[in-house]
Amino acid sequence: MLATTHTVLCVDDDPDDQQLVLDTIREIDSSVQVVTAPNGVEALNFLHNARERNELPCLVLMDINMPLMDGKQALARIKKDRTLDGVNIVMFTTSSSKVDQAFCALHRVPFVTKPIHQRELQDIVRRLLLACAG
């Protein structure tokens, strides 16, 4: 398996949500670098380039509803690529769709609904960052 860095890729088309995740991660662990992508196309480009540099992120937080390529399409492509299949991905979304939840379960990827309150967001992100420990 390729070595991972302490980088989190936040894939979300909403700049406010990106900033909220970035700020929360910085509050928890300022050593973690956060990179953003507004859609699945850019996320895949980032992951392919990171793989070439042997610098895959320790965690990908991916929204589902995005333009160009949504989170489910990006997840399906990542899971088909054996060199990316081991990347820790969490679907981090406002969706509460049972279809979306079933899709994530099928691909063995955690499905987390974005919380409304900052304290809850901090607790969730703190748990998710455990993927970057070590």
DSSP file (Angstrom, degrees, kcal/mol; ACC not computed):
  #  RESIDUE AA STRUCTURE BP1 BP2  ACC     N-H-->O    O-->H-N    N-H-->O    O-->H-N    TCO  KAPPA ALPHA  PHI   PSI    X-CA   Y-CA   Z-CA
    1    1 A M              0   0    0      0, 0.0     2,-0.1     0, 0.0     3,-0.1   0.000 360.0 360.0 360.0 143.1    0.0    0.0    0.0
    2    2 A L        -     0   0    0     81,-0.2    53,-0.1     1,-0.1     2,-0.0  -0.413 360.0-100.6 -71.2 147.4    1.2    3.5   -0.8
    3    3 A A        -     0   0    0     51,-0.1    53,-1.0    -2,-0.1     2,-0.3  -0.365  36.3-140.5 -66.6 146.0    2.2    5.7    2.1
    4    4 A T  E     -a   56   0A   0     51,-0.2     2,-0.2    -3,-0.1    54,-0.1  -0.798   7.5-146.1-107.6 153.2   -0.4    8.2    3.3
    5    5 A T  E     -a   57   0A   0     51,-2.3     2,-1.8    -2,-0.3    53,-0.6  -0.589  36.7 -95.2-105.1 172.7    0.3   11.7    4.4
    6    6 A H  E    S+     0   0A   0     -2,-0.2    27,-2.6    51,-0.1     2,-0.4  -0.424  83.4 125.6 -87.1  62.0   -1.6   13.7    7.0
    7    7 A T  E     - b   0  33A   0     -2,-1.8    51,-1.9    49,-0.2    52,-1.2  -0.966  46.2-157.7-122.0 137.3   -3.7   15.3    4.3
    8    8 A V  E     -ab  59  34A   0     25,-2.9    27,-2.8    -2,-0.4     2,-0.7  -0.964   8.8-148.8-113.5 130.6   -7.5   15.3    4.2
    9    9 A L  E     -ab  60  35A   0     50,-2.6    52,-2.7    -2,-0.5     2,-0.7  -0.893  10.2-163.2 -98.5 117.7   -9.3   15.7    0.9
   10   10 A C  E     -ab  61  36A   0     25,-3.1    27,-2.1    -2,-0.7     2,-0.7  -0.904   3.4-167.9-104.0 113.0  -12.6   17.5    1.3
   11   11 A V  E     +ab  62  37A   0     50,-3.3    52,-2.8    -2,-0.7     2,-0.3  -0.879  32.4 127.6-107.9 106.2  -14.8   17.1   -1.8
   12   12 A D        -     0   0    0     25,-2.1    27,-0.1    -2,-0.7    25,-0.1  -0.962  52.3-145.6-160.1 136.2  -17.7   19.4   -1.6
   13   13 A D  S    S+     0   0    0     52,-0.3     3,-0.1    -2,-0.3    53,-0.1   0.561  81.3  87.4 -83.4  -7.2  -19.2   22.0   -4.0
   14   14 A D     >  -     0   0    0      1,-0.2     4,-2.3     2,-0.0     3,-0.3  -0.829  63.1-160.2 -96.2 110.7  -20.3   24.3   -1.2
   15   15 A P  H  > S+     0   0    0      0, 0.0     4,-2.5     0, 0.0     5,-0.2   0.838  92.1  55.7 -59.5 -33.0  -17.4   26.7   -0.3
   16   16 A D  H  > S+     0   0    0      2,-0.2     4,-2.3     1,-0.2     5,-0.1   0.914 108.8  46.6 -65.9 -41.8  -19.0   27.4    3.1
   17   17 A D  H  > S+     0   0    0     -3,-0.3     4,-2.2     2,-0.2     5,-0.2   0.896 111.7  52.0 -66.1 -39.8  -19.1   23.6    4.0
   18   18 A Q  H  X S+     0   0    0     -4,-2.3     4,-2.7     1,-0.2    -2,-0.2   0.942 111.3  46.8 -58.9 -47.4  -15.5   23.3    2.8
   19   19 A Q  H  X S+     0   0    0     -4,-2.5     4,-3.0     1,-0.2     5,-0.2   0.883 109.7  53.4 -64.7 -38.9  -14.4   26.2    5.0
   20   20 A L  H  X S+     0   0    0     -4,-2.3     4,-2.2     2,-0.2    -1,-0.2   0.916 112.0  44.8 -62.3 -43.6  -16.3   24.8    8.0
   21   21 A V  H  X S+     0   0    0     -4,-2.2     4,-2.7     2,-0.2     5,-0.2   0.930 113.8  50.2 -65.1 -45.7  -14.6   21.4    7.6
   22   22 A L  H  X S+     0   0    0     -4,-2.7     4,-2.4     1,-0.2    -2,-0.2   0.936 112.7  46.0 -58.6 -48.5  -11.2   23.1    7.2
   23   23 A D  H  X S+     0   0    0     -4,-3.0     4,-2.0     1,-0.2    -1,-0.2   0.893 112.9  50.4 -62.5 -40.9  -11.7   25.3   10.3
   24   24 A T  H  X S+     0   0    0     -4,-2.2     4,-1.7    -5,-0.2    -1,-0.2   0.916 110.9  48.0 -65.3 -43.5  -12.8   22.3   12.3
   25   25 A I  H  X S+     0   0    0     -4,-2.7     4,-3.5     1,-0.2     7,-0.2   0.920 110.5  52.0 -63.4 -43.1   -9.9   20.2   11.3
   26   26 A R  H  < S+     0   0    0     -4,-2.4    -1,-0.2     1,-0.2    -2,-0.2   0.879 108.1  51.9 -60.9 -37.6   -7.5   23.0   12.1
   27   27 A E  H  < S+     0   0    0     -4,-2.0    -1,-0.2    -5,-0.2     3,-0.2   0.876 116.9  39.5 -64.7 -36.8   -9.0   23.4   15.6
   28   28 A I  H  < S-     0   0    0     -4,-1.7     2,-0.3     1,-0.2    -2,-0.2   0.916 139.3  -1.9 -80.2 -46.1   -8.5   19.7   16.2
   29   29 A D    ><  -     0   0    0     -4,-3.5     3,-1.6    -5,-0.2    -1,-0.2  -0.782  55.8-168.8-152.9 100.2   -5.1   19.2   14.7
   30   30 A S  T 3  S+     0   0    0     -2,-0.3    -4,-0.1     1,-0.3    -3,-0.1   0.600  84.5  69.7 -69.4 -10.2   -3.3   22.0   13.0
   31   31 A S  T 3  S+     0   0    0     -5,-0.1     2,-0.5     2,-0.1    -1,-0.3   0.640  77.7  95.4 -81.7 -13.1   -0.8   19.7   11.5
   32   32 A V  S <  S-     0   0    0     -3,-1.6     2,-0.4    -7,-0.2   -25,-0.2  -0.659  70.8-142.1 -81.3 126.8   -3.3   18.1    9.1
   33   33 A Q  E     -b    7   0A   0    -27,-2.6   -25,-2.9    -2,-0.5     2,-0.5  -0.722  11.8-152.6 -86.4 135.6   -3.3   19.7    5.7
   34   34 A V  E     -b    8   0A   0     -2,-0.4     2,-0.4   -27,-0.2   -25,-0.2  -0.949  11.4-174.3-113.8 126.6   -6.8   20.1    4.1
   35   35 A V  E     -b    9   0A   0    -27,-2.8   -25,-3.1    -2,-0.5     2,-0.3  -0.928  12.4-150.6-114.8 141.7   -7.1   20.1    0.3
   36   36 A T  E     -b   10   0A   0     -2,-0.4   -25,-0.2   -27,-0.2   -27,-0.0  -0.834  15.4-177.1-117.1 153.6  -10.4   20.8   -1.3
   37   37 A A  E     -b   11   0A   0    -27,-2.1   -25,-2.1    -2,-0.3     3,-0.0  -0.984  20.7-146.7-142.8 138.1  -12.1   19.8   -4.6
   38   38 A P  S    S+     0   0    0      0, 0.0     2,-0.3     0, 0.0   -27,-0.1   0.486  78.1   6.4 -86.8  -2.1  -15.5   21.0   -5.8
   39   39 A N  S  > S-     0   0    0    -27,-0.1     4,-1.8    27,-0.1    31,-0.2  -0.976  82.5 -90.5-166.3 172.6  -16.6   17.8   -7.5
   40   40 A G  H  > S+     0   0    0     29,-2.6     4,-2.6    27,-0.4     5,-0.2   0.809 116.8  60.1 -65.5 -31.8  -15.7   14.2   -8.2
   41   41 A V  H  > S+     0   0    0      1,-0.2     4,-2.2     2,-0.2    -1,-0.2   0.954 109.8  41.3 -61.9 -49.8  -13.7   15.0  -11.4
   42   42 A E  H  > S+     0   0    0      1,-0.2     4,-2.5     2,-0.2    -1,-0.2   0.850 112.8  55.5 -68.6 -33.0  -11.3   17.2   -9.5
   43   43 A A  H  X S+     0   0    0     -4,-1.8     4,-2.7     2,-0.2    -2,-0.2   0.935 108.8  47.1 -63.6 -45.6  -11.1   14.8   -6.6
   44   44 A L  H  X S+     0   0    0     -4,-2.6     4,-2.6     2,-0.2     5,-0.2   0.904 111.3  51.6 -62.7 -41.3  -10.1   11.9   -8.9
   45   45 A N  H  X S+     0   0    0     -4,-2.2     4,-2.3     2,-0.2    -1,-0.2   0.931 111.3  48.0 -60.3 -44.8   -7.5   14.1  -10.6
   46   46 A F  H  X S+     0   0    0     -4,-2.5     4,-2.9     1,-0.2    -2,-0.2   0.939 112.6  48.4 -60.5 -47.3   -6.1   15.0   -7.1
   47   47 A L  H  X S+     0   0    0     -4,-2.7     4,-2.4     1,-0.2    -2,-0.2   0.894 111.1  49.5 -63.8 -40.6   -6.0   11.3   -6.1
   48   48 A H  H  X S+     0   0    0     -4,-2.6     4,-1.8     2,-0.2    -1,-0.2   0.921 114.3  45.3 -64.6 -42.5   -4.3   10.2   -9.3
   49   49 A N  H  X S+     0   0    0     -4,-2.3     4,-1.4    -5,-0.2    -2,-0.2   0.905 113.1  50.4 -66.3 -40.8   -1.6   12.9   -8.9
   50   50 A A  H  <>S+     0   0    0     -4,-2.9     5,-3.3     1,-0.2     4,-0.3   0.886 108.0  53.6 -64.2 -38.8   -1.2   12.1   -5.2
   51   51 A R  H ><5S+     0   0    0     -4,-2.4     3,-1.4     1,-0.2    -1,-0.2   0.917 105.5  53.3 -61.4 -43.4   -0.8    8.4   -6.0
   52   52 A E  H 3<5S+     0   0    0     -4,-1.8    -1,-0.2     1,-0.3    -2,-0.2   0.834 112.6  44.3 -61.5 -32.4    2.0    9.2   -8.5
   53   53 A R  T 3<5S-     0   0    0     -4,-1.4    -1,-0.3    -5,-0.1    -2,-0.2   0.412 113.3-119.6 -90.0   0.6    3.8   11.2   -5.8
   54   54 A N  T < 5S+     0   0    0     -3,-1.4    -3,-0.2    -4,-0.3   -51,-0.1   0.887  81.8 118.1  60.2  40.1    3.1    8.4   -3.2
   55   55 A E      < +     0   0    0     -5,-3.3    -4,-0.2    -8,-0.1   -51,-0.2  -0.319  35.1 167.0-133.4  49.3    1.2   11.0   -1.1
   56   56 A L  E     -a    4   0A   0    -53,-1.0   -51,-2.3    -6,-0.2   -49,-0.2  -0.355  42.5-103.9 -64.3 146.6   -2.4    9.7   -0.9
   57   57 A P  E     -a    5   0A   0      0, 0.0    31,-0.3     0, 0.0   -49,-0.2  -0.315  15.7-131.5 -68.8 155.9   -4.5   11.5    1.7
   58   58 A C  E    S+     0   0A   0    -51,-1.9     2,-0.3   -53,-0.6    30,-0.2   0.674  90.1  16.5 -78.8 -17.1   -5.2    9.7    5.0
   59   59 A L  E     -a    8   0A   0    -52,-1.2   -50,-2.6    28,-0.1     2,-0.5  -0.982  58.7-157.7-157.4 141.0   -8.9   10.6    4.6
   60   60 A V  E     -ac   9  89A   0     28,-2.3    30,-2.8    -2,-0.3     2,-0.7  -0.988   7.6-164.0-120.7 120.8  -11.4   11.7    1.9
   61   61 A L  E     -ac  10  90A   0    -52,-2.7   -50,-3.3    -2,-0.5     2,-0.5  -0.926  20.3-172.2-101.3 114.7  -14.6   13.5    3.1
   62   62 A M  E     -ac  11  91A   0     28,-2.8    30,-2.1    -2,-0.7   -50,-0.2  -0.930  18.4-147.2-121.9 126.9  -16.9   13.4    0.1
   63   63 A D        -     0   0    0    -52,-2.8    30,-0.2    -2,-0.5     3,-0.1  -0.403  11.5-144.4 -74.8 161.5  -20.3   15.0   -0.4
   64   64 A I  S    S+     0   0    0      1,-0.2     7,-2.4     7,-0.2     2,-1.0   0.883  81.4  62.4 -94.0 -50.3  -22.8   13.2   -2.6
   65   65 A N        +     0   0    0      5,-0.2   -52,-0.3     6,-0.1    -1,-0.2  -0.679  69.9 131.0 -88.9 103.1  -24.6   16.0   -4.4
   66   66 A M        -     0   0    0     -2,-1.0   -27,-0.1    -3,-0.1     2,-0.0  -0.965  53.7-101.6-145.0 158.2  -22.1   17.8   -6.6
   67   67 A P  S    S+     0   0    0      0, 0.0     2,-2.9     0, 0.0   -27,-0.4  -0.289  94.8  14.2 -77.0 168.5  -21.9   19.0  -10.3
   68   68 A L  S    S+     0   0    0    -29,-0.1     2,-0.3   -28,-0.1   -29,-0.1  -0.315 139.1  11.1  67.0 -60.1  -20.0   17.3  -13.1
   69   69 A M  S    S-     0   0    0     -2,-2.9   -29,-2.6     4,-0.0   -28,-0.2  -0.912  81.2-144.6-146.9 117.6  -19.4   14.1  -11.1
   70   70 A D     >  -     0   0    0     -2,-0.3     4,-2.3   -31,-0.2    -5,-0.2  -0.173  31.8 -97.5 -77.8 175.6  -21.3   13.4   -7.9
   71   71 A G  H  > S+     0   0    0     -7,-2.4     4,-2.7     1,-0.2     5,-0.2   0.843 121.2  52.8 -63.6 -36.4  -19.9   11.6   -4.9
   72   72 A K  H  > S+     0   0    0     -8,-0.4     4,-2.3     2,-0.2    -1,-0.2   0.910 110.5  47.4 -68.1 -40.5  -21.4    8.3   -5.7
   73   73 A Q  H  > S+     0   0    0     -9,-0.2     4,-1.9     2,-0.2    -2,-0.2   0.921 114.4  47.1 -64.4 -43.1  -19.9    8.3   -9.2
   74   74 A A  H  X S+     0   0    0     -4,-2.3     4,-2.5     1,-0.2    -2,-0.2   0.918 111.3  51.4 -64.7 -42.7  -16.5    9.3   -7.9
   75   75 A L  H  X S+     0   0    0     -4,-2.7     4,-2.7     1,-0.2    -2,-0.2   0.920 108.0  52.0 -60.1 -44.4  -16.7    6.6   -5.2
   76   76 A A  H  X S+     0   0    0     -4,-2.3     4,-1.2     1,-0.2    -1,-0.2   0.895 111.6  46.9 -60.3 -40.4  -17.5    3.9   -7.8
   77   77 A R  H  X S+     0   0    0     -4,-1.9     4,-0.9     2,-0.2    -1,-0.2   0.896 111.8  50.3 -69.3 -39.8  -14.5    4.9   -9.9
   78   78 A I  H >< S+     0   0    0     -4,-2.5     3,-0.9     1,-0.2     6,-0.3   0.930 109.5  50.9 -62.8 -44.3  -12.2    5.0   -6.8
   79   79 A K  H 3< S+     0   0    0     -4,-2.7    -1,-0.2     1,-0.2    -2,-0.2   0.763 107.2  54.3 -67.9 -24.3  -13.4    1.5   -5.8
   80   80 A K  H 3< S+     0   0    0     -4,-1.2     2,-0.9    -5,-0.2    -1,-0.2   0.690  93.5  79.6 -79.5 -18.8  -12.7    0.2   -9.3
   81   81 A D    XX  -     0   0    0     -4,-0.9     3,-2.1    -3,-0.9     4,-1.6  -0.798  68.5-159.7 -94.0 105.9   -9.1    1.4   -9.2
   82   82 A R  T 34 S+     0   0    0     -2,-0.9     4,-0.3     1,-0.3    -1,-0.2   0.754  90.6  58.7 -59.1 -24.9   -7.1   -1.1   -7.1
   83   83 A T  T 34 S+     0   0    0      1,-0.2    -1,-0.3     2,-0.1   -81,-0.2   0.639 116.9  32.6 -80.2 -12.6   -4.4    1.5   -6.5
   84   84 A L  T X4 S+     0   0    0     -3,-2.1     3,-2.2    -6,-0.3    -2,-0.2   0.501  90.9  95.4-114.0 -10.6   -7.0    3.8   -4.8
   85   85 A D  T 3< S+     0   0    0     -4,-1.6    -2,-0.1     1,-0.3    -3,-0.1   0.754  80.8  57.7 -57.4 -27.5   -9.3    1.3   -3.3
   86   86 A G  T 3  S+     0   0    0     -4,-0.3    -1,-0.3     2,-0.1     2,-0.2   0.487  76.8 116.6 -84.4  -2.2   -7.5    1.5    0.1
   87   87 A V  S <  S-     0   0    0     -3,-2.2     2,-0.6    -9,-0.1   -29,-0.1  -0.465  74.1-116.2 -67.7 134.1   -8.0    5.2    0.5
   88   88 A N        -     0   0    0    -31,-0.3   -28,-2.3   -30,-0.2     2,-0.4  -0.618  41.5-178.6 -74.1 117.0  -10.2    5.9    3.6
   89   89 A I  E     -c   60   0A   0     -2,-0.6     2,-0.4   -30,-0.2   -28,-0.2  -0.954  14.3-174.6-121.7 137.8  -13.4    7.6    2.3
   90   90 A V  E     -c   61   0A   0    -30,-2.8   -28,-2.8    -2,-0.4     2,-0.8  -0.997  25.1-133.9-128.2 126.7  -16.4    8.9    4.3
   91   91 A M  E     -cd  62 111A   0     19,-2.7    21,-3.3    -2,-0.4     2,-0.6  -0.733  27.2-175.1 -78.7 116.5  -19.5   10.1    2.5
   92   92 A F  E     + d   0 112A   0    -30,-2.1     2,-0.3    -2,-0.8    21,-0.2  -0.911  25.6 139.5-120.1  99.3  -20.1   13.3    4.4
   93   93 A T  E     - d   0 113A   0     19,-2.2    21,-2.8    -2,-0.6   -30,-0.1  -0.862  64.9-124.3-144.8 163.5  -23.4   14.7    3.2
   94   94 A T  S    S+     0   0    0     -2,-0.3    19,-0.1    19,-0.2    -1,-0.1   0.543  78.4 112.6 -86.3  -9.2  -26.7   16.4    3.9
   95   95 A S        +     0   0    0      1,-0.1    -2,-0.2    17,-0.1    19,-0.1  -0.313  40.4 179.0 -64.1 143.3  -28.5   13.6    2.2
   96   96 A S        +     0   0    0     17,-0.1    -1,-0.1    -2,-0.0     2,-0.1   0.108  33.8 142.2-125.2  17.9  -30.6   11.3    4.3
   97   97 A S     >  -     0   0    0      1,-0.1     4,-2.2     2,-0.0     5,-0.1  -0.372  50.2-145.8 -65.0 131.2  -31.7    9.1    1.4
   98   98 A K  H  > S+     0   0    0      2,-0.2     4,-2.5     1,-0.2     5,-0.2   0.829 102.7  56.8 -64.1 -32.1  -32.0    5.4    2.1
   99   99 A V  H  > S+     0   0    0      2,-0.2     4,-2.3     1,-0.2    -1,-0.2   0.925 107.9  46.3 -65.1 -44.7  -30.8    4.8   -1.5
  100  100 A D  H  > S+     0   0    0      2,-0.2     4,-2.2     1,-0.2    -2,-0.2   0.907 112.6  50.4 -63.9 -41.5  -27.6    6.8   -0.8
  101  101 A Q  H  X S+     0   0    0     -4,-2.2     4,-2.3     1,-0.2    -2,-0.2   0.909 111.1  48.5 -62.6 -42.5  -27.1    5.0    2.5
  102  102 A A  H  X S+     0   0    0     -4,-2.5     4,-2.5     2,-0.2    -1,-0.2   0.889 109.0  53.5 -65.7 -39.3  -27.5    1.6    0.8
  103  103 A F  H  X S+     0   0    0     -4,-2.3     4,-1.5     2,-0.2    -2,-0.2   0.928 111.0  46.0 -60.0 -45.9  -25.0    2.6   -2.0
  104  104 A C  H  <>S+     0   0    0     -4,-2.2     5,-2.6     1,-0.2    -2,-0.2   0.895 111.6  51.5 -65.6 -40.2  -22.4    3.5    0.6
  105  105 A A  H ><5S+     0   0    0     -4,-2.3     3,-1.4     1,-0.2    -1,-0.2   0.906 106.4  54.9 -62.8 -41.2  -23.0    0.3    2.6
  106  106 A L  H 3<5S+     0   0    0     -4,-2.5    -1,-0.2     1,-0.3    -2,-0.2   0.866 113.2  41.8 -58.4 -37.8  -22.6   -1.7   -0.7
  107  107 A H  T 3<5S-     0   0    0     -4,-1.5    -1,-0.3    -5,-0.2    -2,-0.2   0.314 113.7-119.7 -93.4   7.4  -19.2   -0.1   -1.2
  108  108 A R  T < 5 +     0   0    0     -3,-1.4    -3,-0.2     1,-0.2    -2,-0.1   0.909  66.5 138.9  54.8  47.9  -18.3   -0.4    2.6
  109  109 A V      < -     0   0    0     -5,-2.6    -1,-0.2    -6,-0.1   -19,-0.1  -0.985  57.6-110.5-122.8 130.0  -17.9    3.3    3.0
  110  110 A P        -     0   0    0      0, 0.0   -19,-2.7     0, 0.0     2,-0.6  -0.285  24.7-147.7 -59.6 142.7  -19.3    5.1    6.1
  111  111 A F  E     +d   91   0A   0    -21,-0.2     2,-0.5   -19,-0.1   -19,-0.2  -0.965  19.7 179.5-114.6 115.6  -22.2    7.4    5.5
  112  112 A V  E     -d   92   0A   0    -21,-3.3   -19,-2.2    -2,-0.6     2,-0.4  -0.976  21.9-140.0-123.9 125.0  -22.3   10.5    7.8
  113  113 A T  E     -d   93   0A   0     -2,-0.5   -19,-0.2   -21,-0.2   -17,-0.1  -0.693  33.9-108.1 -81.4 130.4  -25.0   13.1    7.7
  114  114 A K        -     0   0    0    -21,-2.8    -1,-0.1    -2,-0.4     2,-0.1  -0.360  38.5-127.6 -59.1 128.2  -23.5   16.6    8.2
  115  115 A P        -     0   0    0      0, 0.0    -1,-0.1     0, 0.0    -3,-0.0  -0.352   3.6-141.0 -77.6 160.7  -24.4   17.9   11.6
  116  116 A I  S    S+     0   0    0     -2,-0.1     2,-0.3     5,-0.0    -2,-0.0   0.831  81.0  67.7 -86.4 -37.2  -26.1   21.2   12.3
  117  117 A H  S  > S-     0   0    0      1,-0.1     4,-2.0     4,-0.0     5,-0.1  -0.663  75.8-135.5 -95.6 141.7  -24.2   22.1   15.5
  118  118 A Q  H  > S+     0   0    0     -2,-0.3     4,-2.7     1,-0.2     5,-0.2   0.874 104.5  55.9 -59.8 -40.9  -20.5   22.9   15.6
  119  119 A R  H  > S+     0   0    0      1,-0.2     4,-2.1     2,-0.2    -1,-0.2   0.916 109.0  46.9 -60.7 -43.0  -19.9   20.8   18.7
  120  120 A E  H  > S+     0   0    0      2,-0.2     4,-2.4     1,-0.2    -1,-0.2   0.891 110.5  53.1 -65.8 -39.1  -21.4   17.8   17.0
  121  121 A L  H  X S+     0   0    0     -4,-2.0     4,-2.9     1,-0.2     5,-0.3   0.922 108.4  50.5 -61.2 -44.2  -19.2   18.5   13.9
  122  122 A Q  H  X S+     0   0    0     -4,-2.7     4,-2.6     1,-0.2    -2,-0.2   0.919 110.4  49.3 -60.2 -43.8  -16.1   18.7   16.0
  123  123 A D  H  X S+     0   0    0     -4,-2.1     4,-1.8     2,-0.2    -1,-0.2   0.919 114.1  45.2 -62.5 -43.7  -17.0   15.3   17.6
  124  124 A I  H  X S+     0   0    0     -4,-2.4     4,-2.5     2,-0.2    -2,-0.2   0.941 114.6  46.9 -65.6 -47.9  -17.6   13.6   14.3
  125  125 A V  H  X S+     0   0    0     -4,-2.9     4,-2.3     1,-0.2    -2,-0.2   0.888 108.7  55.8 -64.1 -38.7  -14.4   15.1   12.6
  126  126 A R  H  < S+     0   0    0     -4,-2.6     4,-0.4    -5,-0.3    -1,-0.2   0.925 110.9  44.8 -58.3 -44.7  -12.3   14.1   15.6
  127  127 A R  H >< S+     0   0    0     -4,-1.8     3,-1.2     1,-0.2     4,-0.2   0.910 112.8  50.8 -65.0 -42.2  -13.5   10.5   15.2
  128  128 A L  H >< S+     0   0    0     -4,-2.5     3,-1.7     1,-0.3    -2,-0.2   0.836 100.6  63.4 -66.8 -31.8  -12.9   10.6   11.5
  129  129 A L  G >< S+     0   0    0     -4,-2.3     3,-2.2     1,-0.3     4,-0.4   0.615  78.5  84.9 -70.0 -10.8   -9.4   12.0   11.9
  130  130 A L  G X  S+     0   0    0     -3,-1.2     3,-1.1    -4,-0.4    -1,-0.3   0.782  78.4  68.3 -59.2 -24.2   -8.4    8.8   13.7
  131  131 A A  G <  S+     0   0    0     -3,-1.7    -1,-0.3     1,-0.2    -2,-0.2   0.723  98.6  51.3 -64.9 -20.1   -7.8    7.4   10.1
  132  132 A C  G <  S+     0   0    0     -3,-2.2    -1,-0.2    -4,-0.2    -2,-0.2   0.496  86.5 109.5 -95.2  -5.2   -4.9    9.9   10.0
  133  133 A A    <         0   0    0     -3,-1.1    -3,-0.0    -4,-0.4     0, 0.0  -0.405 360.0 360.0 -71.7 145.0   -3.3    8.7   13.2
  134  134 A G              0   0    0     -2,-0.1    -1,-0.2     0, 0.0    -2,-0.0   0.447 360.0 360.0 105.2 360.0   -0.1    6.8   13.1
